[in-house]
Amino acid sequence: MAIKAKTLKHLFLILFTVLLATNAFAFSSVDEEEKKGSLKEEIKAYIQHHLKDSHDFYLGSYKDGDKKKYIGYIGLPVILWDNGLHFFSSAKFKHGKAVVQKGESFYKLYHGKIYKTDVAGTINYDAEKHPTNEKPLDLSMTKSVMTMLYTALLMFFLFRSLARSYAKNGNVAAGIGRFFEPIILYVRDDIAIPNIGEKHYGRYMSFLLTVFFFIWFLNLLGLTPLGINVTGNIAVTFGLALITFLLTNLTANKNYWAHIFWMPGVPVLMKIALMPIELLGVIIKPFSLLIRLYANMQAGHIVLMSLIGLMFIFNNWIGSSLSFVLSFAISIIELLVAALQAYIFTMLSALYFGFAVEEHHDEAH
């Protein structure tokens, strides 16, 4: 079965929406100065830092006396709109300790957000200790954004090679395509067709395949030591759920809307009473998608990193060994959860598409 070219269109649609959502709702990272204190507080700070997005990337860190050293540090592109575009590397912030000057303006990275400040890096606060400094429009390429771009390129080259192998070998997959072909057929035969129907499933197959592998690959990257938690970011899951919401309602037929606004075979008073409930259901469906994916991946990362942190808290061979065994077991379970959450999101999206294009024959009833 050849991969449709329309898959690429849906992929870049997903990326565009998710990138906008990520920049609009970007989470703050933990300031390095706040990681001082007890071991438990430091472990908690590291967990919070891992869960949230950041303007830089590094594999790990360690303390060398009073200084903190970073392993594999990479500064990511900072893009600001403040009376014009400003480009520079996040490495210039030196983890929030330095002020960057662009033109006549000064910028400082504070708690994962970029604020306008003075040459001394002064941050002003309100009565509730919230920064009151002006913030430029931040369009930066954060760690989550770079990970999604990498996943998009990976999918592009992977499935382009799979499509070419079909063309060359008479619709027979070759190489790594032999591993992905059964998964593609499963999405088609066990998710799309049963929930959408033989007549309309082809319209949504490219999106369903794209969103399944996109979520799955991101989940797997989140289990690596790279410190990436993309699908545990509610802005990302919001973007994915928004696309499902738009596709569902923009491609729905008249029967779908008739059963929302004026249900056939129901008394008029009941129609008026049920209408707001049905409209609320239209919003609740995508909301359940974004919360389910976000909460499951967020919880998995918290549990796994908490168990790893217990090894340092126990600091003995019994407690640390038990924590290691539990961490290893949870990691294996998370491999299953990574695929399961991709399946659930894809299956529910297909179910909503099926509702939208279902053909009713009320006269026959």
Buried (B, 14 or more C-beta within 10 A) or exposed (E): EEBBEBBBEBBEBBBEBBBBBBBEBBBBBBBBEEBEEEEEEBBBBBBBBBBBBBBBBBEEBEEEEEEEEBEEBBBBBBBBEBEEEBEBBBBBBEBBEEBBEBEEBBBBBBBBBBBBBEEEBEEEEEEEEEBEBEEBEBBBBBBBBBBBEBBBEBBBEBBBBBBBBBEEEEEEBBEEBEEBBEBBEEBBEEBBBBBBBEEBBBBBBBBBBBBBBBBBBBBBBBBEEBBBBBBBBBBBBBBBBBBBBEBBBEBBEEBBBEBBEBBEEEEEEEBEEBBEEBEEEBEEBBEEBBBBBBEBBBEBBBBBBBBBBBBEEBEEEEEBEBBBEBBEEBBEBBEEBBBBBBBBBBBBBBBBBBBBBBEBEEEEE
